Amino acid sequence: MKKLVSLLMVVILIVALSGCSGTTGGPAEEAKEPAEKSSKYPSKAIEIVVPYAAGGGVDMNTRAIQPFLEKELDTTVVVMNKPGGGGVLGVTYAIMSEPDGNRLLLTNLIAMCSASALNTLQVDLLEGVEYIGGTVVDPGVIAVSKNSKFNSLDEIIEELKKNPGSLSFGVTGETSLDNLICKNLEVITGAKFNTVSFDGGSEAMAALLGGHIDIMGGTLSEMLTYHKSGEVKSLAVGHGERIDSISDVPTFDELGYKMAVTAAKRAIMMPAGADEEIVKVLQDAVKAAASSEEFAKECESLGLMASYFTPEECVKTVTEVSEFLNGLYGKK
């Protein structure tokens, strides 16, 4: 009997010591588990892909918001230009990445919808993309060099009706806003341009100023500096009413050209499938950055119109523009 009692006491002592050591999967180990699973995002630099060459409107937009995102996210934000295919190469590269929040994309929603409608972009814009939030609205502008004999859009349309294809129109790819403006003008006026494609707005501008093309389509952010310096004559701007920074230029509406798409709406997005916490961190950061007065002032100096819009509004724009462009290109 004494031996049995002694044996029981030894067993009890062993169990007690095992519980204190935390090596058998007890409460002590369970308490460690959340700390091991948790991770702080972002934990390293974040890359934002610009699917166009440096110097263009999308690039300017991205570099304008970059420091504000760095402040909100408390990490380095690196801008990566990846031009090609009218933006398709960069969009595909970004959206086909891992959805870990370390690679984002900033681009023009309309251009992306156009690429999808033309079947050059093999990305599901609703199921394959997580929209983080909009940053700016950048109106489209049509301009000629200061040496051009044309002083109005009406004069250009009249010339093209007499001599179809006689004037070259510089665009940044089939899917760009400027090309859509060109196509819209052709549809509603019957005029026919000779379009010349460039990888980015800066290259198109160099060609315009060098006399290699007659007309250039671009965004206000790309055109404003050249307009103010007198190097180009801006003939029309894509907005409902006149814009303060370029108030001497009439809108397409004022000139009687009822255009379907006349402005770029730029937004930040990432591959679908990311952790909800990562998405929330990014959405909050983009909203704070794009809504700040400092960002608005920076945009104004660049000819951009700061305009935060929600992820839901991004989806709405993509849905509506895709329907329009699918009809334009005959895609079912």
Secondary structure as GFF3:
##gff-version 3
##sequence-region A 1 332
A	DSSP	alpha_helix	2	21	.	.	.	ID=ss1
A	DSSP	alpha_helix	27	37	.	.	.	ID=ss2
A	DSSP	beta_strand	46	50	.	.	.	ID=ss3
A	DSSP	alpha_helix	57	73	.	.	.	ID=ss4
A	DSSP	beta_strand	77	81	.	.	.	ID=ss5
A	DSSP	three_ten_helix	85	87	.	.	.	ID=ss6
A	DSSP	alpha_helix	88	95	.	.	.	ID=ss7
A	DSSP	beta_strand	103	108	.	.	.	ID=ss8
A	DSSP	alpha_helix	109	117	.	.	.	ID=ss9
A	DSSP	beta_strand	129	145	.	.	.	ID=ss10
A	DSSP	alpha_helix	153	162	.	.	.	ID=ss11
A	DSSP	beta_strand	168	171	.	.	.	ID=ss12
A	DSSP	alpha_helix	177	189	.	.	.	ID=ss13
A	DSSP	beta_strand	194	197	.	.	.	ID=ss14
A	DSSP	alpha_helix	201	209	.	.	.	ID=ss15
A	DSSP	beta_strand	215	219	.	.	.	ID=ss16
A	DSSP	alpha_helix	220	229	.	.	.	ID=ss17
A	DSSP	beta_strand	232	237	.	.	.	ID=ss18
A	DSSP	three_ten_helix	244	246	.	.	.	ID=ss19
A	DSSP	beta_strand	263	271	.	.	.	ID=ss20
A	DSSP	alpha_helix	276	291	.	.	.	ID=ss21
A	DSSP	alpha_helix	293	302	.	.	.	ID=ss22
A	DSSP	beta_strand	305	306	.	.	.	ID=ss23
A	DSSP	alpha_helix	311	329	.	.	.	ID=ss24
###
